[in-house]
Amino acid sequence: MRYWAVVEEVIVDCPSCGEPFALDVDTTGGDEQSYFEDCPVCCRPMEVFVRSRPGEILSISVSAD
């Protein structure tokens, strides 16, 4: 059986500089995901926590590392 990634775009605000930016989330990566991403504006790292199901983001939070 073959599964395809389902990527959803969501706008979040950087917890360090406050600037909004688009974040692509693979909703087929599991019910809960936690990973680190650098802000494309200020380049500071943040932790991203996502709860999702394929094709739908249930909740997302970002916090300063």
N, CA, C and O atoms as a Tripos MOL2 file, in Angstrom:
@<TRIPOS>MOLECULE
protein
  260   259    65     0     0
PROTEIN
NO_CHARGES

@<TRIPOS>ATOM
      1 N           0.8440   -1.1670    0.0000 N.3       1 MET1
      2 CA          0.0000    0.0000    0.0000 C.3       1 MET1
      3 C           0.8980    1.2410    0.0000 C.2       1 MET1
      4 O           1.8960    1.2920    0.7180 O.2       1 MET1
      5 N           0.5460    2.2090   -0.7850 N.am      2 ARG2
      6 CA          1.3460    3.4270   -0.9120 C.3       2 ARG2
      7 C           0.5920    4.5980   -0.3080 C.2       2 ARG2
      8 O          -0.5880    4.8050   -0.5890 O.2       2 ARG2
      9 N           1.2930    5.3680    0.5320 N.am      3 TYR3
     10 CA          0.7000    6.5510    1.1480 C.3       3 TYR3
     11 C           1.3860    7.7940    0.5940 C.2       3 TYR3
     12 O           2.6030    7.8030    0.4080 O.2       3 TYR3
     13 N           0.6280    8.8170    0.3370 N.am      4 TRP4
     14 CA          1.1700   10.0790   -0.1540 C.3       4 TRP4
     15 C           1.1110   11.1050    0.9570 C.2       4 TRP4
     16 O           0.1700   11.1250    1.7510 O.2       4 TRP4
     17 N           2.1070   11.9440    1.0090 N.am      5 ALA5
     18 CA          2.1200   13.0250    1.9950 C.3       5 ALA5
     19 C           1.0170   14.0230    1.6560 C.2       5 ALA5
     20 O           0.7910   14.3530    0.4920 O.2       5 ALA5
     21 N           0.3510   14.4850    2.6800 N.am      6 VAL6
     22 CA         -0.6570   15.5260    2.5160 C.3       6 VAL6
     23 C          -0.1390   16.7340    3.2820 C.2       6 VAL6
     24 O          -0.1010   16.7350    4.5120 O.2       6 VAL6
     25 N           0.2540   17.7510    2.5480 N.am      7 VAL7
     26 CA          0.8560   18.9380    3.1550 C.3       7 VAL7
     27 C          -0.1760   20.0580    3.2050 C.2       7 VAL7
     28 O          -0.7920   20.4020    2.1960 O.2       7 VAL7
     29 N          -0.3480   20.6140    4.3850 N.am      8 GLU8
     30 CA         -1.2480   21.7410    4.5940 C.3       8 GLU8
     31 C          -0.4140   22.9630    4.9700 C.2       8 GLU8
     32 O           0.5510   22.8560    5.7260 O.2       8 GLU8
     33 N          -0.7900   24.1130    4.4420 N.am      9 GLU9
     34 CA         -0.0940   25.3530    4.7820 C.3       9 GLU9
     35 C          -0.8770   26.0790    5.8690 C.2       9 GLU9
     36 O          -2.0990   26.2070    5.7890 O.2       9 GLU9
     37 N          -0.1600   26.5500    6.8830 N.am     10 VAL10
     38 CA         -0.7780   27.2960    7.9720 C.3      10 VAL10
     39 C           0.1000   28.5160    8.2670 C.2      10 VAL10
     40 O           1.3260   28.4480    8.1710 O.2      10 VAL10
     41 N          -0.5340   29.6120    8.6220 N.am     11 ILE11
     42 CA          0.2010   30.8280    8.9900 C.3      11 ILE11
     43 C           0.3610   30.8420   10.5090 C.2      11 ILE11
     44 O          -0.6140   30.7170   11.2500 O.2      11 ILE11
     45 N           1.6150   30.9970   10.9620 N.am     12 VAL12
     46 CA          1.9160   31.1010   12.3910 C.3      12 VAL12
     47 C           2.7310   32.3610   12.6310 C.2      12 VAL12
     48 O           3.3160   32.9130   11.6990 O.2      12 VAL12
     49 N           2.7710   32.8140   13.8730 N.am     13 ASP13
     50 CA          3.5860   33.9620   14.2550 C.3      13 ASP13
     51 C           4.8250   33.4620   14.9700 C.2      13 ASP13
     52 O           4.7330   32.6030   15.8480 O.2      13 ASP13
     53 N           5.9740   33.9860   14.6070 N.am     14 CYS14
     54 CA          7.2260   33.6230   15.2640 C.3      14 CYS14
     55 C           7.1430   34.0320   16.7360 C.2      14 CYS14
     56 O           6.7700   35.1670   17.0340 O.2      14 CYS14
     57 N           7.4850   33.1260   17.6680 N.am     15 PRO15
     58 CA          7.4360   33.4770   19.0860 C.3      15 PRO15
     59 C           8.5520   34.4360   19.5030 C.2      15 PRO15
     60 O           8.4900   35.0140   20.5880 O.2      15 PRO15
     61 N           9.5660   34.6120   18.6620 N.am     16 SER16
     62 CA         10.6700   35.5140   18.9920 C.3      16 SER16
     63 C          10.4720   36.9220   18.4370 C.2      16 SER16
     64 O          10.5930   37.9020   19.1720 O.2      16 SER16
     65 N          10.1650   37.0260   17.1310 N.am     17 CYS17
     66 CA         10.0550   38.3540   16.5200 C.3      17 CYS17
     67 C           8.6100   38.7710   16.2510 C.2      17 CYS17
     68 O           8.3490   39.9430   15.9780 O.2      17 CYS17
     69 N           7.6610   37.8200   16.3250 N.am     18 GLY18
     70 CA          6.2540   38.1480   16.1420 C.3      18 GLY18
     71 C           5.7840   38.2190   14.7010 C.2      18 GLY18
     72 O           4.5990   38.4440   14.4560 O.2      18 GLY18
     73 N           6.6780   38.0330   13.7440 N.am     19 GLU19
     74 CA          6.2900   38.1220   12.3340 C.3      19 GLU19
     75 C           5.5420   36.8660   11.8950 C.2      19 GLU19
     76 O           5.9370   35.7560   12.2510 O.2      19 GLU19
     77 N           4.4700   37.0310   11.1270 N.am     20 PRO20
     78 CA          3.7570   35.8670   10.5970 C.3      20 PRO20
     79 C           4.4980   35.2830    9.3890 C.2      20 PRO20
     80 O           5.1450   36.0030    8.6290 O.2      20 PRO20
     81 N           4.3860   33.9660    9.2340 N.am     21 PHE21
     82 CA          4.9610   33.2990    8.0720 C.3      21 PHE21
     83 C           4.2170   31.9950    7.8330 C.2      21 PHE21
     84 O           3.5500   31.4760    8.7270 O.2      21 PHE21
     85 N           4.3390   31.4710    6.6140 N.am     22 ALA22
     86 CA          3.6700   30.2240    6.2390 C.3      22 ALA22
     87 C           4.5350   29.0370    6.6310 C.2      22 ALA22
     88 O           5.7490   29.0360    6.4260 O.2      22 ALA22
     89 N           3.8920   28.0380    7.1910 N.am     23 LEU23
     90 CA          4.5600   26.8150    7.6070 C.3      23 LEU23
     91 C           3.8480   25.6590    6.9120 C.2      23 LEU23
     92 O           2.6270   25.5390    7.0060 O.2      23 LEU23
     93 N           4.6000   24.8100    6.2190 N.am     24 ASP24
     94 CA          4.0250   23.6360    5.5640 C.3      24 ASP24
     95 C           4.0850   22.4640    6.5310 C.2      24 ASP24
     96 O           5.1520   22.1340    7.0480 O.2      24 ASP24
     97 N           2.9450   21.8380    6.7750 N.am     25 VAL25
     98 CA          2.8400   20.7320    7.7260 C.3      25 VAL25
     99 C           2.4060   19.4760    6.9860 C.2      25 VAL25
    100 O           1.3840   19.4750    6.2990 O.2      25 VAL25
    101 N           3.1850   18.4050    7.1280 N.am     26 ASP26
    102 CA          2.8230   17.1010    6.5710 C.3      26 ASP26
    103 C           1.8590   16.4400    7.5440 C.2      26 ASP26
    104 O           2.2700   15.9520    8.5970 O.2      26 ASP26
    105 N           0.5840   16.4250    7.1950 N.am     27 THR27
    106 CA         -0.4320   15.8950    8.1090 C.3      27 THR27
    107 C          -0.4560   14.3690    8.1430 C.2      27 THR27
    108 O          -1.2070   13.7860    8.9250 O.2      27 THR27
    109 N           0.3480   13.7130    7.3130 N.am     28 THR28
    110 CA          0.4380   12.2560    7.3500 C.3      28 THR28
    111 C           1.6350   11.7890    8.1760 C.2      28 THR28
    112 O           1.9660   10.6040    8.1690 O.2      28 THR28
    113 N           2.2850   12.7110    8.8860 N.am     29 GLY29
    114 CA          3.4690   12.3860    9.6840 C.3      29 GLY29
    115 C           3.1550   11.7910   11.0400 C.2      29 GLY29
    116 O           4.0770   11.5320   11.8130 O.2      29 GLY29
    117 N           1.9050   11.5670   11.3580 N.am     30 GLY30
    118 CA          1.5140   11.0010   12.6410 C.3      30 GLY30
    119 C           0.5250   11.9050   13.3420 C.2      30 GLY30
    120 O           0.3610   13.0690   12.9770 O.2      30 GLY30
    121 N          -0.1390   11.3570   14.3620 N.am     31 ASP31
    122 CA         -1.1480   12.1230   15.0970 C.3      31 ASP31
    123 C          -0.5510   13.3330   15.8010 C.2      31 ASP31
    124 O          -1.1640   14.3990   15.8590 O.2      31 ASP31
    125 N           0.6620   13.1540   16.3380 N.am     32 GLU32
    126 CA          1.3670   14.2520   17.0090 C.3      32 GLU32
    127 C           2.7880   14.3340   16.4730 C.2      32 GLU32
    128 O           3.4780   13.3230   16.3420 O.2      32 GLU32
    129 N           3.2090   15.5480   16.1670 N.am     33 GLN33
    130 CA          4.5600   15.7820   15.6710 C.3      33 GLN33
    131 C           5.1760   16.9220   16.4640 C.2      33 GLN33
    132 O           4.4950   17.8830   16.8240 O.2      33 GLN33
    133 N           6.4550   16.8090   16.7280 N.am     34 SER34
    134 CA          7.2020   17.8820   17.3720 C.3      34 SER34
    135 C           8.5390   17.9860   16.6520 C.2      34 SER34
    136 O           9.2580   16.9960   16.5180 O.2      34 SER34
    137 N           8.8670   19.1850   16.1910 N.am     35 TYR35
    138 CA         10.1310   19.3680   15.4790 C.3      35 TYR35
    139 C          10.5720   20.8180   15.6130 C.2      35 TYR35
    140 O           9.8090   21.6770   16.0560 O.2      35 TYR35
    141 N          11.8070   21.0750   15.2260 N.am     36 PHE36
    142 CA         12.3670   22.4190   15.3040 C.3      36 PHE36
    143 C          12.4690   23.0120   13.9160 C.2      36 PHE36
    144 O          12.8060   22.3260   12.9500 O.2      36 PHE36
    145 N          12.1740   24.2880   13.8320 N.am     37 GLU37
    146 CA         12.2040   25.0300   12.5700 C.3      37 GLU37
    147 C          12.7740   26.4150   12.8660 C.2      37 GLU37
    148 O          12.5060   26.9830   13.9240 O.2      37 GLU37
    149 N          13.5560   26.9560   11.9390 N.am     38 ASP38
    150 CA         14.0710   28.3190   12.0950 C.3      38 ASP38
    151 C          13.0970   29.3060   11.4680 C.2      38 ASP38
    152 O          12.5520   29.0540   10.3940 O.2      38 ASP38
    153 N          12.8840   30.4250   12.1410 N.am     39 CYS39
    154 CA         12.0350   31.4810   11.5920 C.3      39 CYS39
    155 C          12.6810   32.0130   10.3140 C.2      39 CYS39
    156 O          13.8720   32.3240   10.3200 O.2      39 CYS39
    157 N          11.9230   32.1270    9.2170 N.am     40 PRO40
    158 CA         12.4920   32.6520    7.9780 C.3      40 PRO40
    159 C          12.7590   34.1600    8.0360 C.2      40 PRO40
    160 O          13.4110   34.7000    7.1420 O.2      40 PRO40
    161 N          12.2680   34.8440    9.0650 N.am     41 VAL41
    162 CA         12.4620   36.2890    9.1930 C.3      41 VAL41
    163 C          13.6710   36.5950   10.0780 C.2      41 VAL41
    164 O          14.6010   37.2780    9.6470 O.2      41 VAL41
    165 N          13.6570   36.0840   11.3340 N.am     42 CYS42
    166 CA         14.7430   36.4170   12.2760 C.3      42 CYS42
    167 C          15.7510   35.2850   12.4620 C.2      42 CYS42
    168 O          16.7610   35.4600   13.1440 O.2      42 CYS42
    169 N          15.4850   34.1280   11.8620 N.am     43 CYS43
    170 CA         16.3790   32.9590   11.8850 C.3      43 CYS43
    171 C          16.5300   32.2960   13.2550 C.2      43 CYS43
    172 O          17.3860   31.4270   13.4200 O.2      43 CYS43
    173 N          15.7270   32.6800   14.2250 N.am     44 ARG44
    174 CA         15.8050   32.0310   15.5380 C.3      44 ARG44
    175 C          15.0300   30.7190   15.5000 C.2      44 ARG44
    176 O          14.0120   30.6140   14.8160 O.2      44 ARG44
    177 N          15.5170   29.7110   16.2390 N.am     45 PRO45
    178 CA         14.8210   28.4190   16.2440 C.3      45 PRO45
    179 C          13.5530   28.4630   17.0850 C.2      45 PRO45
    180 O          13.4540   29.2140   18.0550 O.2      45 PRO45
    181 N          12.6020   27.6530   16.6970 N.am     46 MET46
    182 CA         11.3620   27.5060   17.4630 C.3      46 MET46
    183 C          10.9580   26.0390   17.4210 C.2      46 MET46
    184 O          11.2980   25.3170   16.4840 O.2      46 MET46
    185 N          10.2370   25.6110   18.4370 N.am     47 GLU47
    186 CA          9.6950   24.2580   18.4360 C.3      47 GLU47
    187 C           8.2660   24.3230   17.9310 C.2      47 GLU47
    188 O           7.4740   25.1590   18.3670 O.2      47 GLU47
    189 N           7.9510   23.4380   17.0160 N.am     48 VAL48
    190 CA          6.6230   23.3550   16.4370 C.3      48 VAL48
    191 C           5.9820   22.0620   16.9470 C.2      48 VAL48
    192 O           6.5730   20.9880   16.8360 O.2      48 VAL48
    193 N           4.7830   22.1650   17.5000 N.am     49 PHE49
    194 CA          4.0370   20.9920   17.9460 C.3      49 PHE49
    195 C           2.7140   20.9660   17.1900 C.2      49 PHE49
    196 O           1.9530   21.9340   17.2110 O.2      49 PHE49
    197 N           2.4500   19.8430   16.5200 N.am     50 VAL50
    198 CA          1.2700   19.7200   15.6670 C.3      50 VAL50
    199 C           0.4780   18.4750   16.0450 C.2      50 VAL50
    200 O           1.0490   17.4040   16.2500 O.2      50 VAL50
    201 N          -0.8270   18.6240   16.1360 N.am     51 ARG51
    202 CA         -1.7540   17.4910   16.2220 C.3      51 ARG51
    203 C          -2.5530   17.5220   14.9230 C.2      51 ARG51
    204 O          -3.1130   18.5520   14.5470 O.2      51 ARG51
    205 N          -2.5950   16.3710   14.2400 N.am     52 SER52
    206 CA         -3.2730   16.3510   12.9410 C.3      52 SER52
    207 C          -3.7800   14.9540   12.6100 C.2      52 SER52
    208 O          -3.4760   13.9650   13.2760 O.2      52 SER52
    209 N          -4.5680   14.9300   11.5470 N.am     53 ARG53
    210 CA         -4.9270   13.6900   10.8770 C.3      53 ARG53
    211 C          -4.7850   13.9890    9.3900 C.2      53 ARG53
    212 O          -4.7820   15.1590    9.0060 O.2      53 ARG53
    213 N          -4.6680   12.9810    8.5500 N.am     54 PRO54
    214 CA         -4.4000   13.2470    7.1320 C.3      54 PRO54
    215 C          -5.3540   14.2870    6.5290 C.2      54 PRO54
    216 O          -6.5720   14.1130    6.5120 O.2      54 PRO54
    217 N          -4.7510   15.3660    6.0400 N.am     55 GLY55
    218 CA         -5.5060   16.4280    5.3880 C.3      55 GLY55
    219 C          -6.0600   17.4890    6.3050 C.2      55 GLY55
    220 O          -6.7070   18.4230    5.8320 O.2      55 GLY55
    221 N          -5.8270   17.3800    7.6300 N.am     56 GLU56
    222 CA         -6.4110   18.3390    8.5640 C.3      56 GLU56
    223 C          -5.4820   18.5900    9.7520 C.2      56 GLU56
    224 O          -5.0130   17.6510   10.3950 O.2      56 GLU56
    225 N          -5.2250   19.8530   10.0290 N.am     57 ILE57
    226 CA         -4.4670   20.2430   11.2130 C.3      57 ILE57
    227 C          -5.4680   20.4850   12.3320 C.2      57 ILE57
    228 O          -6.3460   21.3400   12.2120 O.2      57 ILE57
    229 N          -5.3380   19.7360   13.4190 N.am     58 LEU58
    230 CA         -6.2530   19.8830   14.5500 C.3      58 LEU58
    231 C          -5.7910   21.0020   15.4710 C.2      58 LEU58
    232 O          -6.6120   21.7750   15.9660 O.2      58 LEU58
    233 N          -4.4820   21.0970   15.7080 N.am     59 SER59
    234 CA         -3.9330   22.1930   16.5020 C.3      59 SER59
    235 C          -2.4600   22.3340   16.1790 C.2      59 SER59
    236 O          -1.7980   21.3780   15.7740 O.2      59 SER59
    237 N          -1.9600   23.5460   16.3640 N.am     60 ILE60
    238 CA         -0.5460   23.8130   16.1300 C.3      60 ILE60
    239 C          -0.1030   24.8730   17.1380 C.2      60 ILE60
    240 O          -0.8380   25.8180   17.4230 O.2      60 ILE60
    241 N           1.1000   24.7040   17.6700 N.am     61 SER61
    242 CA          1.6670   25.7070   18.5520 C.3      61 SER61
    243 C           3.1540   25.8240   18.2560 C.2      61 SER61
    244 O           3.8150   24.8490   17.8960 O.2      61 SER61
    245 N           3.6610   27.0320   18.4150 N.am     62 VAL62
    246 CA          5.0880   27.2800   18.2570 C.3      62 VAL62
    247 C           5.5900   27.9640   19.5080 C.2      62 VAL62
    248 O           4.9140   28.8260   20.0690 O.2      62 VAL62
    249 N           6.7760   27.5810   19.9420 N.am     63 SER63
    250 CA          7.3670   28.1990   21.1210 C.3      63 SER63
    251 C           8.8510   28.4320   20.8860 C.2      63 SER63
    252 O           9.5020   27.6970   20.1420 O.2      63 SER63
    253 N           9.3710   29.4620   21.5320 N.am     64 ALA64
    254 CA         10.7900   29.7780   21.3960 C.3      64 ALA64
    255 C          11.6100   28.6510   21.9870 C.2      64 ALA64
    256 O          11.2620   28.0930   23.0280 O.2      64 ALA64
    257 N          12.6940   28.3220   21.3230 N.am     65 ASP65
    258 CA         13.5700   27.2460   21.7820 C.3      65 ASP65
    259 C          14.3310   27.6780   23.0260 C.2      65 ASP65
    260 O          15.1220   26.9050   23.5650 O.2      65 ASP65
@<TRIPOS>BOND
     1     1     2 1
     2     2     3 1
     3     3     4 2
     4     3     5 am
     5     5     6 1
     6     6     7 1
     7     7     8 2
     8     7     9 am
     9     9    10 1
    10    10    11 1
    11    11    12 2
    12    11    13 am
    13    13    14 1
    14    14    15 1
    15    15    16 2
    16    15    17 am
    17    17    18 1
    18    18    19 1
    19    19    20 2
    20    19    21 am
    21    21    22 1
    22    22    23 1
    23    23    24 2
    24    23    25 am
    25    25    26 1
    26    26    27 1
    27    27    28 2
    28    27    29 am
    29    29    30 1
    30    30    31 1
    31    31    32 2
    32    31    33 am
    33    33    34 1
    34    34    35 1
    35    35    36 2
    36    35    37 am
    37    37    38 1
    38    38    39 1
    39    39    40 2
    40    39    41 am
    41    41    42 1
    42    42    43 1
    43    43    44 2
    44    43    45 am
    45    45    46 1
    46    46    47 1
    47    47    48 2
    48    47    49 am
    49    49    50 1
    50    50    51 1
    51    51    52 2
    52    51    53 am
    53    53    54 1
    54    54    55 1
    55    55    56 2
    56    55    57 am
    57    57    58 1
    58    58    59 1
    59    59    60 2
    60    59    61 am
    61    61    62 1
    62    62    63 1
    63    63    64 2
    64    63    65 am
    65    65    66 1
    66    66    67 1
    67    67    68 2
    68    67    69 am
    69    69    70 1
    70    70    71 1
    71    71    72 2
    72    71    73 am
    73    73    74 1
    74    74    75 1
    75    75    76 2
    76    75    77 am
    77    77    78 1
    78    78    79 1
    79    79    80 2
    80    79    81 am
    81    81    82 1
    82    82    83 1
    83    83    84 2
    84    83    85 am
    85    85    86 1
    86    86    87 1
    87    87    88 2
    88    87    89 am
    89    89    90 1
    90    90    91 1
    91    91    92 2
    92    91    93 am
    93    93    94 1
    94    94    95 1
    95    95    96 2
    96    95    97 am
    97    97    98 1
    98    98    99 1
    99    99   100 2
   100    99   101 am
   101   101   102 1
   102   102   103 1
   103   103   104 2
   104   103   105 am
   105   105   106 1
   106   106   107 1
   107   107   108 2
   108   107   109 am
   109   109   110 1
   110   110   111 1
   111   111   112 2
   112   111   113 am
   113   113   114 1
   114   114   115 1
   115   115   116 2
   116   115   117 am
   117   117   118 1
   118   118   119 1
   119   119   120 2
   120   119   121 am
   121   121   122 1
   122   122   123 1
   123   123   124 2
   124   123   125 am
   125   125   126 1
   126   126   127 1
   127   127   128 2
   128   127   129 am
   129   129   130 1
   130   130   131 1
   131   131   132 2
   132   131   133 am
   133   133   134 1
   134   134   135 1
   135   135   136 2
   136   135   137 am
   137   137   138 1
   138   138   139 1
   139   139   140 2
   140   139   141 am
   141   141   142 1
   142   142   143 1
   143   143   144 2
   144   143   145 am
   145   145   146 1
   146   146   147 1
   147   147   148 2
   148   147   149 am
   149   149   150 1
   150   150   151 1
   151   151   152 2
   152   151   153 am
   153   153   154 1
   154   154   155 1
   155   155   156 2
   156   155   157 am
   157   157   158 1
   158   158   159 1
   159   159   160 2
   160   159   161 am
   161   161   162 1
   162   162   163 1
   163   163   164 2
   164   163   165 am
   165   165   166 1
   166   166   167 1
   167   167   168 2
   168   167   169 am
   169   169   170 1
   170   170   171 1
   171   171   172 2
   172   171   173 am
   173   173   174 1
   174   174   175 1
   175   175   176 2
   176   175   177 am
   177   177   178 1
   178   178   179 1
   179   179   180 2
   180   179   181 am
   181   181   182 1
   182   182   183 1
   183   183   184 2
   184   183   185 am
   185   185   186 1
   186   186   187 1
   187   187   188 2
   188   187   189 am
   189   189   190 1
   190   190   191 1
   191   191   192 2
   192   191   193 am
   193   193   194 1
   194   194   195 1
   195   195   196 2
   196   195   197 am
   197   197   198 1
   198   198   199 1
   199   199   200 2
   200   199   201 am
   201   201   202 1
   202   202   203 1
   203   203   204 2
   204   203   205 am
   205   205   206 1
   206   206   207 1
   207   207   208 2
   208   207   209 am
   209   209   210 1
   210   210   211 1
   211   211   212 2
   212   211   213 am
   213   213   214 1
   214   214   215 1
   215   215   216 2
   216   215   217 am
   217   217   218 1
   218   218   219 1
   219   219   220 2
   220   219   221 am
   221   221   222 1
   222   222   223 1
   223   223   224 2
   224   223   225 am
   225   225   226 1
   226   226   227 1
   227   227   228 2
   228   227   229 am
   229   229   230 1
   230   230   231 1
   231   231   232 2
   232   231   233 am
   233   233   234 1
   234   234   235 1
   235   235   236 2
   236   235   237 am
   237   237   238 1
   238   238   239 1
   239   239   240 2
   240   239   241 am
   241   241   242 1
   242   242   243 1
   243   243   244 2
   244   243   245 am
   245   245   246 1
   246   246   247 1
   247   247   248 2
   248   247   249 am
   249   249   250 1
   250   250   251 1
   251   251   252 2
   252   251   253 am
   253   253   254 1
   254   254   255 1
   255   255   256 2
   256   255   257 am
   257   257   258 1
   258   258   259 1
   259   259   260 2
@<TRIPOS>SUBSTRUCTURE
     1 MET1         2 RESIDUE 1 A MET
     2 ARG2         6 RESIDUE 1 A ARG
     3 TYR3        10 RESIDUE 1 A TYR
     4 TRP4        14 RESIDUE 1 A TRP
     5 ALA5        18 RESIDUE 1 A ALA
     6 VAL6        22 RESIDUE 1 A VAL
     7 VAL7        26 RESIDUE 1 A VAL
     8 GLU8        30 RESIDUE 1 A GLU
     9 GLU9        34 RESIDUE 1 A GLU
    10 VAL10       38 RESIDUE 1 A VAL
    11 ILE11       42 RESIDUE 1 A ILE
    12 VAL12       46 RESIDUE 1 A VAL
    13 ASP13       50 RESIDUE 1 A ASP
    14 CYS14       54 RESIDUE 1 A CYS
    15 PRO15       58 RESIDUE 1 A PRO
    16 SER16       62 RESIDUE 1 A SER
    17 CYS17       66 RESIDUE 1 A CYS
    18 GLY18       70 RESIDUE 1 A GLY
    19 GLU19       74 RESIDUE 1 A GLU
    20 PRO20       78 RESIDUE 1 A PRO
    21 PHE21       82 RESIDUE 1 A PHE
    22 ALA22       86 RESIDUE 1 A ALA
    23 LEU23       90 RESIDUE 1 A LEU
    24 ASP24       94 RESIDUE 1 A ASP
    25 VAL25       98 RESIDUE 1 A VAL
    26 ASP26      102 RESIDUE 1 A ASP
    27 THR27      106 RESIDUE 1 A THR
    28 THR28      110 RESIDUE 1 A THR
    29 GLY29      114 RESIDUE 1 A GLY
    30 GLY30      118 RESIDUE 1 A GLY
    31 ASP31      122 RESIDUE 1 A ASP
    32 GLU32      126 RESIDUE 1 A GLU
    33 GLN33      130 RESIDUE 1 A GLN
    34 SER34      134 RESIDUE 1 A SER
    35 TYR35      138 RESIDUE 1 A TYR
    36 PHE36      142 RESIDUE 1 A PHE
    37 GLU37      146 RESIDUE 1 A GLU
    38 ASP38      150 RESIDUE 1 A ASP
    39 CYS39      154 RESIDUE 1 A CYS
    40 PRO40      158 RESIDUE 1 A PRO
    41 VAL41      162 RESIDUE 1 A VAL
    42 CYS42      166 RESIDUE 1 A CYS
    43 CYS43      170 RESIDUE 1 A CYS
    44 ARG44      174 RESIDUE 1 A ARG
    45 PRO45      178 RESIDUE 1 A PRO
    46 MET46      182 RESIDUE 1 A MET
    47 GLU47      186 RESIDUE 1 A GLU
    48 VAL48      190 RESIDUE 1 A VAL
    49 PHE49      194 RESIDUE 1 A PHE
    50 VAL50      198 RESIDUE 1 A VAL
    51 ARG51      202 RESIDUE 1 A ARG
    52 SER52      206 RESIDUE 1 A SER
    53 ARG53      210 RESIDUE 1 A ARG
    54 PRO54      214 RESIDUE 1 A PRO
    55 GLY55      218 RESIDUE 1 A GLY
    56 GLU56      222 RESIDUE 1 A GLU
    57 ILE57      226 RESIDUE 1 A ILE
    58 LEU58      230 RESIDUE 1 A LEU
    59 SER59      234 RESIDUE 1 A SER
    60 ILE60      238 RESIDUE 1 A ILE
    61 SER61      242 RESIDUE 1 A SER
    62 VAL62      246 RESIDUE 1 A VAL
    63 SER63      250 RESIDUE 1 A SER
    64 ALA64      254 RESIDUE 1 A ALA
    65 ASP65      258 RESIDUE 1 A ASP
